[in-house]
Amino acid sequence: MFRTRLTADALDRIQDRVRSRLATEGLDALLTDSPEDVAYLTGFFHHPSERPVAVWMDAEGRTVLLVPELERENAERQSARAELVSYPEFPGVLPPFRALADRVGRAGRVGFSTGMTWERQAAASAELDAAEAVATPLVTVARYVKLPEEVALHAEAARITDLMLESGVALIRERVSAGGELPSEAELASHVGGVGVSTMYAEHDDVVVVSPLAGGLVYAGANSAYPHGLPSGYRLRPGDTFMLSLGCAVGGRFVEGERTFVLGTPTADQRRYHDAVRLAQATGASAIRPGRECRQANADCLDVIREAGLGEYLRHRQGHGIGLGMHEPPWLEDGDPTPLEAGMIVSNEPGVYIPGHAGYRISDSMLVTEDGARPLTSFPRDLDHCTIDL
């Protein structure tokens, strides 16, 4: 069985990485309540609610996980890599963050994660005896470069994503062969998601449940011209362009893989759109390499589409970072100067969207290597392989 949780040693290395950044930023401690940060730092996965769950780390080597009492046993069961401190209930007779303050005592300069709401930050600040509180993206930036153990989780998620893509195509081909009605977008979405989830539980030990565990967007014809359209009851028809925009998370680490298909013999326009996106995606893959700024890779990728005369159909950037979130920084977009580094994982997903006709997008999750990048997902990308004969 495939192990889906990081070892204590791996979590210790993550904490050491983050702790070293405290000194660099002149911080004595940090506090984050991001569910993804909590999982990254301690290995504890939970469903966020109104009850605060937060991690405190200080420069002296202490990591404390604040949980409501109803989550304490859950954190123990997951072997959370931190001291546990719990509070009875929310909102509580005593404020939740007072339990943390009683445990950690006075602090100097404390960094708060930038995603923490004003209300949550105010509640924490009211209880913690800190000399100064500042916003910091410290943990977010630490998450950019993955440990080898994290890369292995992403690679396994990619393998399952490829299986999901294959299962979607197989279902359509079965229906075509049987001469029955073609599946709807909703049926396809349910089918591929089921394949992903069932594969995880059949082959993995201690599945880490996050949302979404497996699935994605499935849309056909004019519906696919909306980049983030939701699956509907629309039933595929001969001649349709359709998109399987899929992904899953193994050990909480995400991957996405997207392909655009044509049902039947492609028209000249369908081939033109698909080929342009395919070339842009290949160019974008070559542009992703260490030292290259995100905005430079984005420009190289999207310029291919503009040079093909399809710039008016662009709706989004080349891609984004992927990790414990399906979408996270850095951003492969004109406004992000972040240099790419070996160990980052980013999406490479140019697309064009023609109103009233269809959308065309091809996406791979790319691992930045020492000398370039390689796709984790491997389902064929060219139109010949993405055509389903009738």
ABEGO torsion letter per residue (X at the ends): XBBABBBAAAAAAAAAAAAAAAAAAGBABBBBABAAAAAAAAGBBBBBBABBBBBBBBAAGBBBBBBBAAAAAAAAAAGBBBBBBBBABOAEABBAAAAAAAAAEBBBBBBBBAABBAAAAAAAAAABBBABBBBBAAAAAAAABBBAAAAAAAAAAAAAAAAAAAAAAAAAAAAAAAGBBBBBAAAAAAAAAAAAAAAAAAABBGBBBBOBABEEBBBBEAAAABAABBBBABBBBBGBBBBBBBBBBBGGBBBBBBBBBBBEBBBAAAAAAAAAAAAAAAAAAAABBBGBBAAAAAAAAAAAAAAAGAAAABABBAEBBBBABABBOBBBBAABABBBBBGBBBBBBBBBBBBGBBBBBBBBBBBBBAAEBBBABABBABAAAABBBX
